[in-house]
């Protein structure tokens, strides 16, 4: 599973979500599961490096070059939760 790209998506609520793009749907599902279950260090680094990011998710580009991602966003801890 490799990350092929990223982008920031702003939700209607004003929250910013970092979308990590993989090569295909299978890798997207694997990455999303990893982010849900076992990505504490990664989430902590996001909080420290990009504090405006409040949510993360995984996606991929389909055969029509459209970006598809999981809209069930995963919250990242707030910087003050780290102290």
mmCIF file as gemmi writes it, N, C-alpha and C atoms, coordinates in Angstrom:
data_model
loop_
_atom_site.group_PDB
_atom_site.id
_atom_site.type_symbol
_atom_site.label_atom_id
_atom_site.label_alt_id
_atom_site.label_comp_id
_atom_site.label_asym_id
_atom_site.label_entity_id
_atom_site.label_seq_id
_atom_site.pdbx_PDB_ins_code
_atom_site.Cartn_x
_atom_site.Cartn_y
_atom_site.Cartn_z
_atom_site.occupancy
_atom_site.B_iso_or_equiv
_atom_site.pdbx_formal_charge
_atom_site.auth_seq_id
_atom_site.auth_asym_id
_atom_site.pdbx_PDB_model_num
ATOM 1 N N . UNK Axp A 1 ? 0.851 -1.168 0 1 0 ? 1 A 1
ATOM 2 C CA . UNK Axp A 1 ? 0 0 0 1 0 ? 1 A 1
ATOM 3 C C . UNK Axp A 1 ? 0.9 1.235 0 1 0 ? 1 A 1
ATOM 4 N N . UNK Axp A 2 ? 0.741 2.064 -1.037 1 0 ? 2 A 1
ATOM 5 C CA . UNK Axp A 2 ? 1.53 3.289 -1.156 1 0 ? 2 A 1
ATOM 6 C C . UNK Axp A 2 ? 0.603 4.495 -1.253 1 0 ? 2 A 1
ATOM 7 N N . UNK Axp A 3 ? 1.05 5.595 -0.685 1 0 ? 3 A 1
ATOM 8 C CA . UNK Axp A 3 ? 0.331 6.852 -0.82 1 0 ? 3 A 1
ATOM 9 C C . UNK Axp A 3 ? 0.778 7.489 -2.134 1 0 ? 3 A 1
ATOM 10 N N . UNK Axp A 4 ? -0.185 7.762 -3.015 1 0 ? 4 A 1
ATOM 11 C CA . UNK Axp A 4 ? 0.107 8.323 -4.337 1 0 ? 4 A 1
ATOM 12 C C . UNK Axp A 4 ? -0.077 9.834 -4.384 1 0 ? 4 A 1
ATOM 13 N N . UNK Axp A 5 ? -0.688 10.407 -3.369 1 0 ? 5 A 1
ATOM 14 C CA . UNK Axp A 5 ? -0.928 11.84 -3.335 1 0 ? 5 A 1
ATOM 15 C C . UNK Axp A 5 ? -1.81 12.216 -2.164 1 0 ? 5 A 1
ATOM 16 N N . UNK Axp A 6 ? -1.972 13.495 -1.971 1 0 ? 6 A 1
ATOM 17 C CA . UNK Axp A 6 ? -2.821 13.995 -0.895 1 0 ? 6 A 1
ATOM 18 C C . UNK Axp A 6 ? -3.521 15.273 -1.36 1 0 ? 6 A 1
ATOM 19 N N . UNK Axp A 7 ? -4.592 15.608 -0.696 1 0 ? 7 A 1
ATOM 20 C CA . UNK Axp A 7 ? -5.196 16.922 -0.858 1 0 ? 7 A 1
ATOM 21 C C . UNK Axp A 7 ? -5.998 17.252 0.383 1 0 ? 7 A 1
ATOM 22 N N . UNK Axp A 8 ? -6.265 18.519 0.564 1 0 ? 8 A 1
ATOM 23 C CA . UNK Axp A 8 ? -7.06 18.973 1.701 1 0 ? 8 A 1
ATOM 24 C C . UNK Axp A 8 ? -8.444 19.345 1.183 1 0 ? 8 A 1
ATOM 25 N N . UNK Axp A 9 ? -9.442 18.795 1.829 1 0 ? 9 A 1
ATOM 26 C CA . UNK Axp A 9 ? -10.836 19.046 1.469 1 0 ? 9 A 1
ATOM 27 C C . UNK Axp A 9 ? -11.494 19.787 2.633 1 0 ? 9 A 1
ATOM 28 N N . UNK Axp A 10 ? -12.133 20.911 2.352 1 0 ? 10 A 1
ATOM 29 C CA . UNK Axp A 10 ? -12.829 21.673 3.38 1 0 ? 10 A 1
ATOM 30 C C . UNK Axp A 10 ? -14.308 21.29 3.369 1 0 ? 10 A 1
ATOM 31 N N . UNK Axp A 11 ? -14.778 20.782 4.498 1 0 ? 11 A 1
ATOM 32 C CA . UNK Axp A 11 ? -16.179 20.396 4.631 1 0 ? 11 A 1
ATOM 33 C C . UNK Axp A 11 ? -17.065 21.628 4.766 1 0 ? 11 A 1
ATOM 34 N N . UNK Axp A 12 ? -18.362 21.445 4.609 1 0 ? 12 A 1
ATOM 35 C CA . UNK Axp A 12 ? -19.312 22.552 4.755 1 0 ? 12 A 1
ATOM 36 C C . UNK Axp A 12 ? -19.269 23.152 6.157 1 0 ? 12 A 1
ATOM 37 N N . UNK Axp A 13 ? -18.82 22.368 7.125 1 0 ? 13 A 1
ATOM 38 C CA . UNK Axp A 13 ? -18.715 22.841 8.508 1 0 ? 13 A 1
ATOM 39 C C . UNK Axp A 13 ? -17.493 23.727 8.725 1 0 ? 13 A 1
ATOM 40 N N . UNK Axp A 14 ? -16.61 23.797 7.716 1 0 ? 14 A 1
ATOM 41 C CA . UNK Axp A 14 ? -15.386 24.579 7.835 1 0 ? 14 A 1
ATOM 42 C C . UNK Axp A 14 ? -14.193 23.752 8.281 1 0 ? 14 A 1
ATOM 43 N N . UNK Axp A 15 ? -14.414 22.501 8.651 1 0 ? 15 A 1
ATOM 44 C CA . UNK Axp A 15 ? -13.313 21.633 9.07 1 0 ? 15 A 1
ATOM 45 C C . UNK Axp A 15 ? -12.501 21.207 7.851 1 0 ? 15 A 1
ATOM 46 N N . UNK Axp A 16 ? -11.196 21.039 8.061 1 0 ? 16 A 1
ATOM 47 C CA . UNK Axp A 16 ? -10.299 20.599 6.996 1 0 ? 16 A 1
ATOM 48 C C . UNK Axp A 16 ? -9.966 19.123 7.152 1 0 ? 16 A 1
ATOM 49 N N . UNK Axp A 17 ? -10.117 18.389 6.057 1 0 ? 17 A 1
ATOM 50 C CA . UNK Axp A 17 ? -9.807 16.959 6.057 1 0 ? 17 A 1
ATOM 51 C C . UNK Axp A 17 ? -8.637 16.706 5.116 1 0 ? 17 A 1
ATOM 52 N N . UNK Axp A 18 ? -7.658 15.958 5.59 1 0 ? 18 A 1
ATOM 53 C CA . UNK Axp A 18 ? -6.546 15.522 4.759 1 0 ? 18 A 1
ATOM 54 C C . UNK Axp A 18 ? -6.938 14.192 4.134 1 0 ? 18 A 1
ATOM 55 N N . UNK Axp A 19 ? -6.969 14.142 2.808 1 0 ? 19 A 1
ATOM 56 C CA . UNK Axp A 19 ? -7.321 12.931 2.09 1 0 ? 19 A 1
ATOM 57 C C . UNK Axp A 19 ? -6.043 12.322 1.523 1 0 ? 19 A 1
ATOM 58 N N . UNK Axp A 20 ? -5.755 11.093 1.909 1 0 ? 20 A 1
ATOM 59 C CA . UNK Axp A 20 ? -4.581 10.367 1.425 1 0 ? 20 A 1
ATOM 60 C C . UNK Axp A 20 ? -5.013 9.464 0.274 1 0 ? 20 A 1
ATOM 61 N N . UNK Axp A 21 ? -4.367 9.595 -0.871 1 0 ? 21 A 1
ATOM 62 C CA . UNK Axp A 21 ? -4.76 8.838 -2.054 1 0 ? 21 A 1
ATOM 63 C C . UNK Axp A 21 ? -3.87 7.618 -2.262 1 0 ? 21 A 1
ATOM 64 N N . UNK Axp A 22 ? -4.505 6.491 -2.517 1 0 ? 22 A 1
ATOM 65 C CA . UNK Axp A 22 ? -3.803 5.243 -2.804 1 0 ? 22 A 1
ATOM 66 C C . UNK Axp A 22 ? -4.005 4.884 -4.282 1 0 ? 22 A 1
ATOM 67 N N . UNK Axp A 23 ? -3.498 3.711 -4.671 1 0 ? 23 A 1
ATOM 68 C CA . UNK Axp A 23 ? -3.577 3.296 -6.068 1 0 ? 23 A 1
ATOM 69 C C . UNK Axp A 23 ? -4.934 2.755 -6.477 1 0 ? 23 A 1
ATOM 70 N N . UNK Axp A 24 ? -5.668 2.164 -5.527 1 0 ? 24 A 1
ATOM 71 C CA . UNK Axp A 24 ? -6.934 1.522 -5.902 1 0 ? 24 A 1
ATOM 72 C C . UNK Axp A 24 ? -7.848 1.389 -4.684 1 0 ? 24 A 1
ATOM 73 N N . UNK Axp A 25 ? -9.043 0.89 -4.929 1 0 ? 25 A 1
ATOM 74 C CA . UNK Axp A 25 ? -10.062 0.743 -3.888 1 0 ? 25 A 1
ATOM 75 C C . UNK Axp A 25 ? -9.614 -0.199 -2.77 1 0 ? 25 A 1
ATOM 76 N N . UNK Axp A 26 ? -8.965 -1.286 -3.122 1 0 ? 26 A 1
ATOM 77 C CA . UNK Axp A 26 ? -8.509 -2.242 -2.101 1 0 ? 26 A 1
ATOM 78 C C . UNK Axp A 26 ? -7.513 -1.582 -1.155 1 0 ? 26 A 1
ATOM 79 N N . UNK Axp A 27 ? -6.539 -0.848 -1.719 1 0 ? 27 A 1
ATOM 80 C CA . UNK Axp A 27 ? -5.568 -0.15 -0.878 1 0 ? 27 A 1
ATOM 81 C C . UNK Axp A 27 ? -6.231 0.964 -0.073 1 0 ? 27 A 1
ATOM 82 N N . UNK Axp A 28 ? -7.242 1.606 -0.651 1 0 ? 28 A 1
ATOM 83 C CA . UNK Axp A 28 ? -7.968 2.632 0.085 1 0 ? 28 A 1
ATOM 84 C C . UNK Axp A 28 ? -8.606 2.022 1.327 1 0 ? 28 A 1
ATOM 85 N N . UNK Axp A 29 ? -9.256 0.892 1.17 1 0 ? 29 A 1
ATOM 86 C CA . UNK Axp A 29 ? -9.894 0.233 2.311 1 0 ? 29 A 1
ATOM 87 C C . UNK Axp A 29 ? -8.878 -0.168 3.373 1 0 ? 29 A 1
ATOM 88 N N . UNK Axp A 30 ? -7.732 -0.679 2.946 1 0 ? 30 A 1
ATOM 89 C CA . UNK Axp A 30 ? -6.673 -1.06 3.893 1 0 ? 30 A 1
ATOM 90 C C . UNK Axp A 30 ? -6.157 0.161 4.647 1 0 ? 30 A 1
ATOM 91 N N . UNK Axp A 31 ? -5.909 1.247 3.914 1 0 ? 31 A 1
ATOM 92 C CA . UNK Axp A 31 ? -5.405 2.462 4.543 1 0 ? 31 A 1
ATOM 93 C C . UNK Axp A 31 ? -6.434 3.04 5.504 1 0 ? 31 A 1
ATOM 94 N N . UNK Axp A 32 ? -7.68 3.087 5.097 1 0 ? 32 A 1
ATOM 95 C CA . UNK Axp A 32 ? -8.722 3.616 5.969 1 0 ? 32 A 1
ATOM 96 C C . UNK Axp A 32 ? -8.782 2.814 7.271 1 0 ? 32 A 1
ATOM 97 N N . UNK Axp A 33 ? -8.727 1.495 7.166 1 0 ? 33 A 1
ATOM 98 C CA . UNK Axp A 33 ? -8.736 0.654 8.371 1 0 ? 33 A 1
ATOM 99 C C . UNK Axp A 33 ? -7.526 0.961 9.254 1 0 ? 33 A 1
ATOM 100 N N . UNK Axp A 34 ? -6.358 1.089 8.648 1 0 ? 34 A 1
ATOM 101 C CA . UNK Axp A 34 ? -5.149 1.423 9.408 1 0 ? 34 A 1
ATOM 102 C C . UNK Axp A 34 ? -5.308 2.765 10.119 1 0 ? 34 A 1
ATOM 103 N N . UNK Axp A 35 ? -5.835 3.752 9.418 1 0 ? 35 A 1
ATOM 104 C CA . UNK Axp A 35 ? -6.02 5.07 10.026 1 0 ? 35 A 1
ATOM 105 C C . UNK Axp A 35 ? -7.006 5.01 11.188 1 0 ? 35 A 1
ATOM 106 N N . UNK Axp A 36 ? -8.012 4.168 11.075 1 0 ? 36 A 1
ATOM 107 C CA . UNK Axp A 36 ? -9.005 4.021 12.146 1 0 ? 36 A 1
ATOM 108 C C . UNK Axp A 36 ? -8.421 3.335 13.383 1 0 ? 36 A 1
ATOM 109 N N . UNK Axp A 37 ? -7.613 2.315 13.153 1 0 ? 37 A 1
ATOM 110 C CA . UNK Axp A 37 ? -7.216 1.428 14.229 1 0 ? 37 A 1
ATOM 111 C C . UNK Axp A 37 ? -5.831 1.715 14.799 1 0 ? 37 A 1
ATOM 112 N N . UNK Axp A 38 ? -4.855 2.009 13.943 1 0 ? 38 A 1
ATOM 113 C CA . UNK Axp A 38 ? -3.469 1.889 14.394 1 0 ? 38 A 1
ATOM 114 C C . UNK Axp A 38 ? -2.551 2.995 13.887 1 0 ? 38 A 1
ATOM 115 N N . UNK Axp A 39 ? -3.02 4.215 13.789 1 0 ? 39 A 1
ATOM 116 C CA . UNK Axp A 39 ? -2.179 5.271 13.22 1 0 ? 39 A 1
ATOM 117 C C . UNK Axp A 39 ? -1.951 6.409 14.207 1 0 ? 39 A 1
ATOM 118 N N . UNK Axp A 40 ? -1.762 6.088 15.462 1 0 ? 40 A 1
ATOM 119 C CA . UNK Axp A 40 ? -1.62 7.129 16.481 1 0 ? 40 A 1
ATOM 120 C C . UNK Axp A 40 ? -0.428 8.043 16.183 1 0 ? 40 A 1
ATOM 121 N N . UNK Axp A 41 ? 0.714 7.47 15.875 1 0 ? 41 A 1
ATOM 122 C CA . UNK Axp A 41 ? 1.914 8.277 15.622 1 0 ? 41 A 1
ATOM 123 C C . UNK Axp A 41 ? 1.698 9.208 14.422 1 0 ? 41 A 1
ATOM 124 N N . UNK Axp A 42 ? 1.092 8.679 13.368 1 0 ? 42 A 1
ATOM 125 C CA . UNK Axp A 42 ? 0.811 9.477 12.184 1 0 ? 42 A 1
ATOM 126 C C . UNK Axp A 42 ? -0.124 10.636 12.516 1 0 ? 42 A 1
ATOM 127 N N . UNK Axp A 43 ? -1.183 10.364 13.263 1 0 ? 43 A 1
ATOM 128 C CA . UNK Axp A 43 ? -2.125 11.405 13.652 1 0 ? 43 A 1
ATOM 129 C C . UNK Axp A 43 ? -1.44 12.465 14.518 1 0 ? 43 A 1
ATOM 130 N N . UNK Axp A 44 ? -0.579 12.027 15.416 1 0 ? 44 A 1
ATOM 131 C CA . UNK Axp A 44 ? 0.14 12.962 16.282 1 0 ? 44 A 1
ATOM 132 C C . UNK Axp A 44 ? 1.043 13.874 15.453 1 0 ? 44 A 1
ATOM 133 N N . UNK Axp A 45 ? 1.707 13.323 14.448 1 0 ? 45 A 1
ATOM 134 C CA . UNK Axp A 45 ? 2.566 14.136 13.589 1 0 ? 45 A 1
ATOM 135 C C . UNK Axp A 45 ? 1.745 15.149 12.795 1 0 ? 45 A 1
ATOM 136 N N . UNK Axp A 46 ? 0.568 14.762 12.334 1 0 ? 46 A 1
ATOM 137 C CA . UNK Axp A 46 ? -0.297 15.703 11.619 1 0 ? 46 A 1
ATOM 138 C C . UNK Axp A 46 ? -0.664 16.864 12.52 1 0 ? 46 A 1
ATOM 139 N N . UNK Axp A 47 ? -1.028 16.58 13.749 1 0 ? 47 A 1
ATOM 140 C CA . UNK Axp A 47 ? -1.412 17.625 14.7 1 0 ? 47 A 1
ATOM 141 C C . UNK Axp A 47 ? -0.263 18.602 14.905 1 0 ? 47 A 1
ATOM 142 N N . UNK Axp A 48 ? 0.941 18.088 15.005 1 0 ? 48 A 1
ATOM 143 C CA . UNK Axp A 48 ? 2.097 18.943 15.258 1 0 ? 48 A 1
ATOM 144 C C . UNK Axp A 48 ? 2.513 19.739 14.025 1 0 ? 48 A 1
ATOM 145 N N . UNK Axp A 49 ? 2.468 19.12 12.848 1 0 ? 49 A 1
ATOM 146 C CA . UNK Axp A 49 ? 2.945 19.763 11.623 1 0 ? 49 A 1
ATOM 147 C C . UNK Axp A 49 ? 1.877 20.599 10.918 1 0 ? 49 A 1
ATOM 148 N N . UNK Axp A 50 ? 0.646 20.169 10.959 1 0 ? 50 A 1
ATOM 149 C CA . UNK Axp A 50 ? -0.459 20.833 10.246 1 0 ? 50 A 1
ATOM 150 C C . UNK Axp A 50 ? -1.664 20.952 11.173 1 0 ? 50 A 1
ATOM 151 N N . UNK Axp A 51 ? -1.608 21.861 12.145 1 0 ? 51 A 1
ATOM 152 C CA . UNK Axp A 51 ? -2.692 21.944 13.136 1 0 ? 51 A 1
ATOM 153 C C . UNK Axp A 51 ? -4.056 22.308 12.562 1 0 ? 51 A 1
ATOM 154 N N . UNK Axp A 52 ? -4.11 22.826 11.331 1 0 ? 52 A 1
ATOM 155 C CA . UNK Axp A 52 ? -5.41 23.165 10.741 1 0 ? 52 A 1
ATOM 156 C C . UNK Axp A 52 ? -6.15 21.929 10.24 1 0 ? 52 A 1
ATOM 157 N N . UNK Axp A 53 ? -5.469 20.778 10.162 1 0 ? 53 A 1
ATOM 158 C CA . UNK Axp A 53 ? -6.107 19.53 9.745 1 0 ? 53 A 1
ATOM 159 C C . UNK Axp A 53 ? -6.834 18.935 10.948 1 0 ? 53 A 1
ATOM 160 N N . UNK Axp A 54 ? -8.126 18.709 10.783 1 0 ? 54 A 1
ATOM 161 C CA . UNK Axp A 54 ? -8.931 18.183 11.889 1 0 ? 54 A 1
ATOM 162 C C . UNK Axp A 54 ? -9.421 16.761 11.648 1 0 ? 54 A 1
ATOM 163 N N . UNK Axp A 55 ? -9.401 16.341 10.383 1 0 ? 55 A 1
ATOM 164 C CA . UNK Axp A 55 ? -9.919 15.028 10.012 1 0 ? 55 A 1
ATOM 165 C C . UNK Axp A 55 ? -9.021 14.413 8.944 1 0 ? 55 A 1
ATOM 166 N N . UNK Axp A 56 ? -9.057 13.089 8.826 1 0 ? 56 A 1
ATOM 167 C CA . UNK Axp A 56 ? -8.333 12.406 7.755 1 0 ? 56 A 1
ATOM 168 C C . UNK Axp A 56 ? -9.235 11.337 7.145 1 0 ? 56 A 1
ATOM 169 N N . UNK Axp A 57 ? -8.89 10.954 5.918 1 0 ? 57 A 1
ATOM 170 C CA . UNK Axp A 57 ? -9.591 9.865 5.251 1 0 ? 57 A 1
ATOM 171 C C . UNK Axp A 57 ? -8.691 9.326 4.139 1 0 ? 57 A 1
ATOM 172 N N . UNK Axp A 58 ? -9.158 8.285 3.487 1 0 ? 58 A 1
ATOM 173 C CA . UNK Axp A 58 ? -8.402 7.654 2.411 1 0 ? 58 A 1
ATOM 174 C C . UNK Axp A 58 ? -9.24 7.637 1.143 1 0 ? 58 A 1
ATOM 175 N N . UNK Axp A 59 ? -8.56 7.721 0.005 1 0 ? 59 A 1
ATOM 176 C CA . UNK Axp A 59 ? -9.247 7.703 -1.274 1 0 ? 59 A 1
ATOM 177 C C . UNK Axp A 59 ? -8.359 7.144 -2.374 1 0 ? 59 A 1
ATOM 178 N N . UNK Axp A 60 ? -8.84 7.227 -3.6 1 0 ? 60 A 1
ATOM 179 C CA . UNK Axp A 60 ? -8.089 6.763 -4.775 1 0 ? 60 A 1
ATOM 180 C C . UNK Axp A 60 ? -8.678 7.424 -6.015 1 0 ? 60 A 1
ATOM 181 N N . UNK Axp A 61 ? -7.959 7.36 -7.121 1 0 ? 61 A 1
ATOM 182 C CA . UNK Axp A 61 ? -8.488 7.83 -8.403 1 0 ? 61 A 1
ATOM 183 C C . UNK Axp A 61 ? -8.993 6.619 -9.174 1 0 ? 61 A 1
ATOM 184 N N . UNK Axp A 62 ? -10.216 6.725 -9.684 1 0 ? 62 A 1
ATOM 185 C CA . UNK Axp A 62 ? -10.775 5.609 -10.439 1 0 ? 62 A 1
ATOM 186 C C . UNK Axp A 62 ? -10.289 5.65 -11.891 1 0 ? 62 A 1
ATOM 187 N N . UNK Axp A 63 ? -10.807 4.737 -12.706 1 0 ? 63 A 1
ATOM 188 C CA . UNK Axp A 63 ? -10.357 4.632 -14.099 1 0 ? 63 A 1
ATOM 189 C C . UNK Axp A 63 ? -10.7 5.86 -14.934 1 0 ? 63 A 1
ATOM 190 N N . UNK Axp A 64 ? -11.633 6.697 -14.467 1 0 ? 64 A 1
ATOM 191 C CA . UNK Axp A 64 ? -11.993 7.944 -15.145 1 0 ? 64 A 1
ATOM 192 C C . UNK Axp A 64 ? -11.239 9.143 -14.57 1 0 ? 64 A 1
ATOM 193 N N . UNK Axp A 65 ? -10.236 8.87 -13.741 1 0 ? 65 A 1
ATOM 194 C CA . UNK Axp A 65 ? -9.401 9.893 -13.104 1 0 ? 65 A 1
ATOM 195 C C . UNK Axp A 65 ? -10.184 10.763 -12.114 1 0 ? 65 A 1
ATOM 196 N N . UNK Axp A 66 ? -11.294 10.224 -11.594 1 0 ? 66 A 1
ATOM 197 C CA . UNK Axp A 66 ? -12.065 10.91 -10.569 1 0 ? 66 A 1
ATOM 198 C C . UNK Axp A 66 ? -11.567 10.473 -9.199 1 0 ? 66 A 1
ATOM 199 N N . UNK Axp A 67 ? -11.468 11.423 -8.284 1 0 ? 67 A 1
ATOM 200 C CA . UNK Axp A 67 ? -11.037 11.099 -6.928 1 0 ? 67 A 1
ATOM 201 C C . UNK Axp A 67 ? -12.247 10.641 -6.126 1 0 ? 67 A 1
ATOM 202 N N . UNK Axp A 68 ? -12.147 9.447 -5.551 1 0 ? 68 A 1
ATOM 203 C CA . UNK Axp A 68 ? -13.184 8.853 -4.711 1 0 ? 68 A 1
ATOM 204 C C . UNK Axp A 68 ? -12.572 8.682 -3.318 1 0 ? 68 A 1
ATOM 205 N N . UNK Axp A 69 ? -13.293 9.09 -2.286 1 0 ? 69 A 1
ATOM 206 C CA . UNK Axp A 69 ? -12.772 8.878 -0.939 1 0 ? 69 A 1
ATOM 207 C C . UNK Axp A 69 ? -13.891 8.559 0.027 1 0 ? 69 A 1
ATOM 208 N N . UNK Axp A 70 ? -13.492 8.001 1.171 1 0 ? 70 A 1
ATOM 209 C CA . UNK Axp A 70 ? -14.43 7.632 2.223 1 0 ? 70 A 1
ATOM 210 C C . UNK Axp A 70 ? -14.86 8.906 2.947 1 0 ? 70 A 1
ATOM 211 N N . UNK Axp A 71 ? -16.163 9.177 2.979 1 0 ? 71 A 1
ATOM 212 C CA . UNK Axp A 71 ? -16.682 10.381 3.609 1 0 ? 71 A 1
ATOM 213 C C . UNK Axp A 71 ? -16.973 10.201 5.096 1 0 ? 71 A 1
ATOM 214 N N . UNK Axp A 72 ? -16.589 9.076 5.634 1 0 ? 72 A 1
ATOM 215 C CA . UNK Axp A 72 ? -16.647 8.88 7.082 1 0 ? 72 A 1
ATOM 216 C C . UNK Axp A 72 ? -15.275 9.276 7.615 1 0 ? 72 A 1
ATOM 217 N N . UNK Axp A 73 ? -15.139 10.55 7.956 1 0 ? 73 A 1
ATOM 218 C CA . UNK Axp A 73 ? -13.851 11.121 8.319 1 0 ? 73 A 1
ATOM 219 C C . UNK Axp A 73 ? -13.41 10.674 9.705 1 0 ? 73 A 1
ATOM 220 N N . UNK Axp A 74 ? -12.098 10.53 9.852 1 0 ? 74 A 1
ATOM 221 C CA . UNK Axp A 74 ? -11.495 10.102 11.107 1 0 ? 74 A 1
ATOM 222 C C . UNK Axp A 74 ? -10.923 11.333 11.796 1 0 ? 74 A 1
ATOM 223 N N . UNK Axp A 75 ? -11.356 11.632 13.015 1 0 ? 75 A 1
ATOM 224 C CA . UNK Axp A 75 ? -10.812 12.812 13.694 1 0 ? 75 A 1
ATOM 225 C C . UNK Axp A 75 ? -9.358 12.594 14.109 1 0 ? 75 A 1
ATOM 226 N N . UNK Axp A 76 ? -8.573 13.653 14.019 1 0 ? 76 A 1
ATOM 227 C CA . UNK Axp A 76 ? -7.222 13.612 14.574 1 0 ? 76 A 1
ATOM 228 C C . UNK Axp A 76 ? -7.278 14.333 15.912 1 0 ? 76 A 1
ATOM 229 N N . UNK Axp A 77 ? -6.425 13.943 16.855 1 0 ? 77 A 1
ATOM 230 C CA . UNK Axp A 77 ? -6.473 14.587 18.171 1 0 ? 77 A 1
ATOM 231 C C . UNK Axp A 77 ? -6.092 16.063 18.056 1 0 ? 77 A 1
ATOM 232 N N . UNK Axp A 78 ? -6.67 16.869 18.893 1 0 ? 78 A 1
ATOM 233 C CA . UNK Axp A 78 ? -6.324 18.286 18.94 1 0 ? 78 A 1
ATOM 234 C C . UNK Axp A 78 ? -4.961 18.44 19.596 1 0 ? 78 A 1
ATOM 235 N N . UNK Axp A 79 ? -4.259 19.524 19.288 1 0 ? 79 A 1
ATOM 236 C CA . UNK Axp A 79 ? -2.928 19.736 19.842 1 0 ? 79 A 1
ATOM 237 C C . UNK Axp A 79 ? -2.95 19.755 21.368 1 0 ? 79 A 1
ATOM 238 N N . UNK Axp A 80 ? -4.034 20.282 21.95 1 0 ? 80 A 1
ATOM 239 C CA . UNK Axp A 80 ? -4.088 20.364 23.419 1 0 ? 80 A 1
ATOM 240 C C . UNK Axp A 80 ? -4.381 19.005 24.053 1 0 ? 80 A 1
ATOM 241 N N . UNK Axp A 81 ? -4.867 18.05 23.263 1 0 ? 81 A 1
ATOM 242 C CA . UNK Axp A 81 ? -5.047 16.681 23.778 1 0 ? 81 A 1
ATOM 243 C C . UNK Axp A 81 ? -3.713 15.958 23.901 1 0 ? 81 A 1
ATOM 244 N N . UNK Axp A 82 ? -2.678 16.506 23.267 1 0 ? 82 A 1
ATOM 245 C CA . UNK Axp A 82 ? -1.36 15.875 23.279 1 0 ? 82 A 1
ATOM 246 C C . UNK Axp A 82 ? -0.591 16.189 24.557 1 0 ? 82 A 1
ATOM 247 N N . UNK Axp A 83 ? -1.023 17.175 25.314 1 0 ? 83 A 1
ATOM 248 C CA . UNK Axp A 83 ? -0.299 17.59 26.524 1 0 ? 83 A 1
ATOM 249 C C . UNK Axp A 83 ? -0.882 16.947 27.753 1 0 ? 83 A 1
